[in-house]
């Protein structure tokens, strides 16, 4: 696709072994720095206003991991290999996003909207709508058409990353709330099903589905189908198992909450 139009994907031309490059786009570095500064301002204003604020390190750690996924050679490798692109998505949505969510990114709003109330935000973030939103975006961006478009347009490329990451942060904001164990249990269970199903379909497909990688995988010792199977397995196994574990934890918390409620009701005259 890129060869036909002369367009070079955002992360660079498809690399060969020994030719991986870092992505030092000054606009990206400026935006990443701005996000960190905004969070710091919001965090400090929240503390000064007497609002409860979580430790800053989860957000900072999530920010650092997300930044590394976007500027490291993984970005360049994802132009050549579907498996690397899925790996990048795994890092962003299953590692960086929960850390960012744990750091309550809504604190940044305080820097620009002092009247913001986090309670309403938490209720919105905990909505089961986040489960459906994340699933819809994950499936959409891994269809052959939208996926190929991300390698033909910078706008589409960033639409994919920003929408997936935002949906993942929204999802994890609900799944990390132990006061709502039913959301943790059901949300994790449904996400495990949809992610495992997508991974299985990609792994077991009889032919390669992504034309954009038809000529870019061979230098890395993989056929396009093997590359697709690698990406499918990454989504199927680590992603599926993580959310299965989350579902089990959620159900355990849910049962414990019901037991406490039953014991409390029994103790009352």
ZAKE-163012 format. One line per 2 residues: number of its first residue (from 0); for each residue x, y, z of N, C-alpha, C. Coordinates in pm, whole numbers. Example, Ala and Ser with C-alpha at 12.3 -4.5 7.8 and 13.67 -1.06 7.14 Angstrom:
REM ZAKE-163012
0) 1319,-569,780,1230,-450,780,1320,-330,780 ~ 1285,-225,708,1367,-106,714,1290,3,787 .
//
This chain:
REM ZAKE-163012
0) 84,-120,0,0,0,0,87,125,0 ~ 182,127,93,270,242,99,354,254,-26 .
2) 393,139,-88,477,141,-206,403,198,-325 ~ 274,178,-334,195,227,-447,180,378,-445 .
4) 172,438,-329,144,581,-318,267,663,-283 ~ 373,599,-243,491,671,-197,480,716,-53 .
6) 368,685,12,347,725,151,433,639,244 ~ 496,703,339,573,631,441,493,633,570 .
8) 460,517,627,381,514,750,444,598,860 ~ 361,635,957,406,724,1063,532,673,1131 .
10) 540,544,1158,655,489,1230,773,458,1140 ~ 764,496,1012,875,476,921,850,365,822 .
12) 944,348,731,933,241,633,949,106,702 ~ 892,-1,644,908,-134,706,1055,-169,722 .
14) 1099,-194,845,1241,-220,869,1280,-364,837 ~ 1409,-385,827,1466,-518,815,1552,-541,938 .
16) 1588,-667,969,1672,-691,1086,1798,-605,1084 ~ 1826,-541,1195,1941,-452,1205,1911,-310,1165 .
18) 1789,-285,1117,1756,-152,1069,1646,-83,1148 ~ 1618,-130,1268,1514,-69,1350,1554,72,1395 .
20) 1456,161,1400,1481,299,1438,1387,344,1550 ~ 1434,439,1628,1349,501,1730,1262,608,1665 .
22) 1147,634,1725,1057,739,1676,1074,862,1764 ~ 1148,960,1715,1176,1081,1793,1102,1200,1733 .
24) 978,1177,1693,894,1283,1640,881,1395,1744 ~ 926,1517,1713,921,1624,1815,779,1658,1859 .
26) 680,1645,1770,542,1673,1808,493,1570,1910 ~ 527,1445,1887,488,1341,1983,554,1363,2117 .
28) 683,1394,2116,754,1417,2243,696,1537,2316 ~ 656,1640,2241,598,1758,2304,464,1726,2368 .
30) 380,1648,2297,249,1612,2352,265,1525,2475 ~ 355,1428,2469,377,1341,2584,425,1421,2705 .
32) 515,1516,2681,563,1600,2791,450,1685,2847 ~ 364,1739,2758,252,1821,2802,154,1744,2888 .
34) 128,1618,2852,38,1534,2931,93,1515,3072 ~ 221,1489,3082,281,1468,3214,275,1595,3298 .
36) 302,1710,3235,296,1837,3307,154,1866,3354 ~ 55,1842,3266,-85,1867,3303,-128,1780,3420 .
38) -86,1654,3417,-121,1566,3529,-57,1615,3659 ~ 67,1658,3650,135,1707,3771,64,1830,3826 .
40) 25,1923,3739,-47,2042,3784,-179,2003,3849 ~ -253,1914,3783,-381,1871,3839,-365,1800,3972 .
42) -263,1716,3982,-238,1642,4106,-207,1739,4220 ~ -123,1839,4193,-87,1935,4297,-208,2020,4337 .
44) -287,2063,4242,-405,2144,4274,-505,2063,4355 ~ -516,1935,4321,-608,1850,4396,-564,1839,4542 .
46) -435,1820,4565,-384,1809,4701,-404,1940,4777 ~ -378,2051,4711,-390,2181,4779,-535,2212,4812 .
48) -627,2161,4728,-769,2186,4752,-827,2091,4856 ~ -745,1998,4905,-792,1906,5007,-864,1784,4954 .
50) -863,1764,4821,-927,1646,4765,-834,1525,4781 ~ -891,1407,4804,-805,1287,4811,-741,1260,4676 .
52) -613,1238,4677,-540,1212,4553,-458,1085,4568 ~ -458,998,4468,-379,876,4476,-231,908,4459 .
54) -144,815,4489,-2,837,4460,17,869,4311 ~ 117,950,4282,140,990,4144,206,880,4061 .
56) 271,784,4128,354,691,4052,279,602,3954 ~ 152,556,3982,87,471,3881,69,543,3748 .
58) 24,670,3754,7,744,3629,140,764,3560 ~ 241,802,3635,373,827,3575,429,699,3513 .
60) 412,586,3584,460,459,3529,385,422,3402 ~ 252,439,3403,174,411,3284,211,502,3169 .
62) 232,630,3200,275,726,3098,409,684,3038 ~ 503,644,3122,636,605,3074,629,482,2984 .
64) 546,384,3022,533,262,2941,467,294,2808 ~ 363,377,2811,296,416,2687,391,494,2597 .
66) 467,585,2656,562,663,2578,667,572,2514 ~ 714,474,2590,814,382,2536,758,300,2421 .
68) 632,259,2431,570,181,2324,558,262,2195 ~ 550,395,2208,530,481,2092,661,533,2032 .
70) 766,543,2114,890,601,2062,999,496,2041 ~ 986,379,2102,1089,276,2090,1085,211,1951 .
72) 1183,129,1917,1181,58,1789,1060,-32,1769 ~ 984,-60,1876,862,-138,1860,767,-68,1763 .
74) 765,64,1765,681,140,1673,722,111,1529 ~ 850,117,1501,900,90,1367,876,-55,1326 .
76) 897,-149,1419,877,-290,1388,732,-320,1355 ~ 639,-244,1415,496,-269,1392,454,-237,1249 .
78) 539,-166,1175,510,-140,1034,535,-266,951 ~ 630,-348,996,665,-469,922,587,-591,968 .
80) 555,-600,1097,495,-721,1151,363,-691,1221 ~ 259,-765,1186,132,-757,1256,148,-798,1401 .
82) 231,-898,1426,255,-943,1563,313,-832,1649 ~ 401,-750,1590,458,-638,1666,351,-532,1694 .
84) 261,-510,1598,154,-413,1621,62,-461,1733 ~ 29,-591,1734,-53,-644,1843,22,-633,1975 .
86) 153,-661,1972,232,-647,2093,230,-504,2145 ~ 236,-408,2054,228,-267,2093,92,-237,2156 .
88) -15,-294,2098,-148,-273,2155,-160,-339,2292 ~ -99,-455,2310,-102,-523,2439,-34,-436,2545 .
90) 82,-382,2512,154,-296,2606,71,-174,2643 ~ 8,-112,2543,-68,10,2567,-196,-16,2646 .
92) -271,-121,2607,-404,-140,2665,-406,-228,2789 ~ -308,-318,2804,-310,-411,2916,-201,-384,3020 .
94) -107,-296,2988,-1,-262,3084,-8,-113,3120 ~ 4,-27,3018,4,117,3045,-133,167,3090 .
96) -239,122,3023,-374,176,3053,-419,150,3196 ~ -403,28,3252,-445,10,3392,-366,96,3490 .
98) -238,118,3461,-159,205,3549,-208,349,3541 ~ -235,395,3420,-287,531,3403,-422,544,3473 .
100) -508,442,3457,-640,445,3520,-627,448,3673 ~ -531,371,3726,-511,370,3870,-465,506,3922 .
102) -401,585,3834,-357,718,3872,-463,824,3856 ~ -587,781,3820,-700,874,3807,-666,991,3716 .
104) -664,968,3584,-629,1077,3491,-727,1192,3495 ~ -845,1173,3554,-939,1283,3569,-882,1397,3651 .
106) -774,1371,3727,-711,1477,3802,-662,1589,3712 ~ -627,1555,3586,-581,1658,3496,-689,1762,3471 .
108) -817,1719,3480,-926,1811,3456,-928,1923,3559 ~ -879,1893,3678,-881,1992,3784,-794,2111,3747 .
110) -688,2086,3667,-600,2195,3628,-669,2295,3537 ~ -776,2252,3469,-843,2338,3373,-989,2360,3406 .
112) -1047,2278,3495,-1188,2291,3532,-1201,2270,3682 ~ -1176,2375,3760,-1178,2360,3906,-1310,2308,3960 .
114) -1419,2325,3888,-1548,2279,3937,-1573,2132,3913 ~ -1477,2064,3853,-1492,1922,3823,-1510,1841,3952 .
116) -1601,1747,3950,-1623,1659,4065,-1594,1516,4025 ~ -1498,1455,4095,-1452,1322,4055,-1556,1214,4078 .
118) -1652,1237,4170,-1751,1134,4198,-1831,1099,4075 ~ -1879,1199,4003,-1956,1175,3880,-1868,1108,3776 .
120) -1741,1150,3771,-1652,1089,3673,-1633,941,3703 ~ -1619,907,3833,-1600,767,3867,-1721,683,3829 .
122) -1841,739,3850,-1961,664,3812,-1967,642,3663 ~ -1926,743,3586,-1928,728,3441,-1823,628,3395 .
124) -1702,637,3457,-1595,547,3417,-1628,403,3452 ~ -1707,382,3557,-1741,247,3598,-1853,186,3518 .
126) -1907,257,3424,-2020,207,3346,-1979,87,3262 ~ -2074,-7,3249,-2047,-123,3165,-2038,-86,3017 .
128) -2075,38,2984,-2060,82,2846,-1914,79,2802 ~ -1821,91,2897,-1679,87,2862,-1639,-49,2806 .
130) -1705,-154,2853,-1675,-289,2803,-1712,-300,2655 ~ -1831,-250,2622,-1876,-255,2483,-1792,-165,2395 .
132) -1756,-48,2446,-1675,46,2367,-1539,-12,2335 ~ -1472,-71,2435,-1341,-128,2412,-1348,-244,2313 .
134) -1450,-329,2327,-1465,-443,2236,-1487,-396,2093 ~ -1574,-297,2075,-1605,-248,1940,-1481,-191,1874 .
136) -1403,-114,1949,-1284,-53,1891,-1176,-157,1864 ~ -1158,-253,1954,-1058,-357,1934,-1086,-437,1808 .
138) -1211,-476,1788,-1247,-552,1669,-1238,-466,1544 ~ -1281,-342,1552,-1279,-254,1434,-1137,-233,1384 .
140) -1046,-202,1473,-910,-170,1431,-828,-293,1393 ~ -883,-413,1415,-815,-534,1370,-887,-602,1254 .
142) -979,-530,1192,-1032,-573,1063,-935,-528,955 ~ -929,-603,846,-826,-577,745,-835,-437,686 .
144) -958,-386,662,-972,-253,603,-922,-142,693 ~ -980,-126,813,-932,-21,904,-785,-38,941 .
146) -742,-164,958,-601,-186,992,-510,-136,881 ~ -542,-170,758,-460,-123,646,-458,27,635 .
148) -570,91,670,-577,237,662,-482,304,760 ~ -450,237,873,-359,296,970,-217,306,916 .
150) -187,226,816,-54,229,753,-52,317,629 ~ -164,383,602,-173,470,484,-207,613,519 .
152) -227,642,648,-264,777,689,-222,799,833 ~ -154,910,857,-116,943,995,-240,970,1081 .
154) -342,1033,1024,-464,1062,1098,-534,934,1144 ~ -541,839,1054,-606,712,1089,-521,638,1192 .
156) -390,643,1175,-300,578,1269,-323,630,1411 ~ -329,762,1427,-348,818,1560,-491,803,1610 .
158) -586,798,1518,-724,769,1559,-731,632,1624 ~ -660,536,1565,-657,401,1622,-596,402,1762 .
160) -476,458,1775,-407,453,1904,-482,530,2012 ~ -528,649,1979,-594,731,2080,-726,671,2124 .
162) -804,621,2028,-934,564,2064,-917,435,2144 ~ -825,349,2103,-802,224,2177,-751,252,2319 .
164) -657,344,2329,-599,371,2461,-701,437,2553 ~ -777,533,2500,-878,599,2582,-984,499,2627 .
166) -1027,410,2537,-1126,309,2574,-1070,214,2679 ~ -940,179,2666,-879,89,2764,-870,155,2901 .
168) -835,284,2906,-831,355,3035,-970,360,3096 ~ -1071,387,3015,-1210,389,3062,-1250,253,3117 .
170) -1215,148,3042,-1246,12,3086,-1181,-19,3220 ~ -1050,6,3230,-977,-29,3351,-1020,55,3471 .
172) -1069,177,3446,-1116,258,3556,-1232,191,3630 ~ -1314,117,3555,-1421,41,3618,-1373,-91,3676 .
174) -1282,-158,3605,-1237,-290,3650,-1147,-284,3772 ~ -1090,-167,3800,-1002,-153,3917,-1074,-96,4038 .
176) -1207,-88,4031,-1285,-34,4142,-1340,-148,4227 ~ -1275,-182,4340,-1320,-295,4421,-1455,-273,4487 .
178) -1502,-148,4492,-1632,-122,4552,-1746,-163,4459 ~ -1714,-198,4337,-1815,-242,4241,-1775,-378,4185 .
180) -1776,-482,4270,-1727,-614,4226,-1806,-673,4111 ~ -1935,-638,4098,-2013,-691,3986,-1960,-637,3854 .
182) -1913,-511,3853,-1853,-454,3732,-1721,-523,3703 ~ -1640,-545,3806,-1512,-613,3789,-1533,-753,3731 .
184) -1627,-827,3787,-1650,-965,3746,-1706,-974,3605 ~ -1817,-906,3582,-1883,-916,3452,-1803,-848,3342 .
186) -1746,-732,3374,-1667,-663,3273,-1545,-742,3231 ~ -1474,-799,3327,-1356,-881,3295,-1396,-1006,3217 .
188) -1506,-1070,3258,-1551,-1192,3191,-1587,-1165,3045 ~ -1663,-1060,3020,-1703,-1028,2883,-1583,-987,2798 .
190) -1490,-914,2858,-1371,-873,2783,-1282,-992,2753 ~ -1271,-1086,2846,-1194,-1208,2821,-1252,-1286,2704 .
192) -1385,-1295,2698,-1450,-1368,2589,-1422,-1303,2455 ~ -1446,-1173,2446,-1433,-1108,2315,-1286,-1102,2268 .
194) -1193,-1080,2361,-1053,-1073,2321,-1001,-1211,2283 ~ -1041,-1314,2356,-999,-1450,2322,-1058,-1494,2189 .
196) -1182,-1456,2164,-1245,-1493,2038,-1175,-1427,1920 ~ -1144,-1297,1932,-1072,-1229,1825,-935,-1290,1804 .
198) -864,-1317,1914,-732,-1379,1902,-740,-1516,1836 ~ -842,-1595,1872,-857,-1727,1813,-887,-1719,1664 .
200) -972,-1625,1625,-1004,-1610,1484,-881,-1571,1402 ~ -799,-1483,1457,-677,-1443,1387,-577,-1558,1380 .
202) -568,-1634,1488,-472,-1745,1493,-511,-1860,1401 ~ -639,-1888,1395,-686,-2006,1322,-732,-1975,1180 .
204) -724,-1849,1140,-763,-1814,1003,-679,-1891,902 ~ -739,-1946,794,-664,-2028,700,-573,-1949,607 .
206) -589,-1819,600,-506,-1737,512,-479,-1602,576 ~ -373,-1533,533,-344,-1401,589,-452,-1301,551 .
208) -485,-1214,645,-595,-1119,627,-547,-976,603 ~ -418,-950,620,-369,-813,617,-273,-794,500 .
210) -326,-738,394,-248,-718,272,-127,-628,296 ~ -139,-537,392,-30,-443,419,99,-514,457 .
212) 91,-637,509,211,-710,552,248,-824,456 ~ 190,-823,338,215,-933,245,362,-944,206 .
214) 435,-832,205,575,-836,162,671,-791,271 ~ 622,-767,392,709,-707,496,755,-805,602 .
216) 701,-926,603,733,-1020,711,849,-1112,677 ~ 875,-1130,549,971,-1232,505,1111,-1204,558 .
218) 1151,-1079,565,1285,-1045,613,1305,-1087,757 ~ 1195,-1105,830,1203,-1144,971,1181,-1294,991 .
220) 1186,-1369,881,1176,-1515,889,1036,-1566,913 ~ 936,-1486,882,796,-1524,904,717,-1507,774 .
222) 628,-1600,749,532,-1580,642,424,-1486,694 ~ 349,-1422,605,239,-1336,653,140,-1411,743 .
224) 114,-1539,713,21,-1615,796,81,-1642,934 ~ 211,-1676,939,276,-1701,1068,279,-1573,1153 .
226) 303,-1462,1089,302,-1334,1158,163,-1306,1216 ~ 61,-1332,1139,-77,-1313,1186,-109,-1406,1302 .
228) -61,-1530,1293,-85,-1626,1400,-16,-1581,1529 ~ 105,-1525,1516,176,-1474,1634,96,-1362,1700 .
230) 44,-1270,1619,-38,-1163,1674,-164,-1215,1741 ~ -228,-1313,1677,-348,-1371,1735,-321,-1439,1867 .
232) -209,-1510,1876,-176,-1577,2002,-146,-1477,2114 ~ -81,-1367,2079,-54,-1265,2181,-183,-1209,2237 .
234) -281,-1191,2151,-410,-1138,2196,-489,-1246,2271 ~ -482,-1367,2223,-561,-1477,2276,-514,-1519,2415 .
236) -383,-1544,2429,-332,-1603,2553,-308,-1498,2663 ~ -212,-1404,2646,-193,-1307,2756,-317,-1224,2783 .
238) -380,-1173,2675,-498,-1090,2695,-612,-1166,2758 ~ -643,-1283,2704,-753,-1362,2757,-731,-1404,2901 .
240) -609,-1452,2931,-581,-1499,3067,-586,-1385,3169 ~ -539,-1267,3130,-542,-1154,3222,-685,-1122,3263 .
242) -775,-1119,3167,-913,-1083,3201,-988,-1199,3266 ~ -949,-1322,3239,-1006,-1434,3313,-969,-1422,3461 .
244) -842,-1390,3486,-799,-1371,3625,-876,-1257,3691 ~ -895,-1148,3616,-972,-1036,3669,-1115,-1075,3701 .
246) -1172,-1158,3615,-1308,-1203,3637,-1319,-1287,3764 ~ -1222,-1376,3786,-1222,-1459,3906,-1208,-1374,4032 .
248) -1121,-1275,4026,-1105,-1184,4141,-1235,-1109,4166 ~ -1298,-1061,4059,-1423,-989,4073,-1533,-1073,4133 .
250) -1545,-1198,4086,-1647,-1286,4141,-1620,-1316,4288 ~ -1493,-1332,4324,-1459,-1356,4465,-1499,-1236,4551 .
252) -1470,-1117,4503,-1508,-996,4577,-1660,-983,4586 ~ -1727,-1020,4479,-1873,-1012,4475,-1935,-1107,4579 .
254) -1884,-1231,4583,-1934,-1328,4679,-1906,-1284,4823 ~ -1787,-1228,4845,-1752,-1183,4979,-1843,-1068,5022 .
256) -1874,-978,4929,-1963,-866,4962,-2103,-917,4995 ~ -2151,-1017,4921,-2284,-1072,4949,-2285,-1145,5082 .
258) -2175,-1214,5115,-2167,-1283,5244,-2169,-1184,5359 ~ -2097,-1073,5344,-2097,-971,5449,-2236,-910,5464 .
260) -2302,-887,5352,-2436,-830,5358,-2533,-925,5426 ~ -2521,-1056,5394,-2607,-1155,5457,-2582,-1166,5606 .
262) -2453,-1164,5644,-2419,-1172,5787,-2469,-1049,5860 ~ -2461,-930,5798,-2508,-809,5862,-2659,-811,5881 .
264) -2729,-860,5777,-2876,-868,5788,-2917,-968,5898 ~ -2840,-1077,5911,-2874,-1178,6011,-2848,-1129,6153 .
266) -2753,-1037,6167,-2717,-988,6301,-2813,-881,6350 ~ -2892,-825,6259,-2984,-719,6298,-3115,-782,6352 .
268) -3172,-722,6460,-3295,-777,6518,-3413,-757,6424 .
//
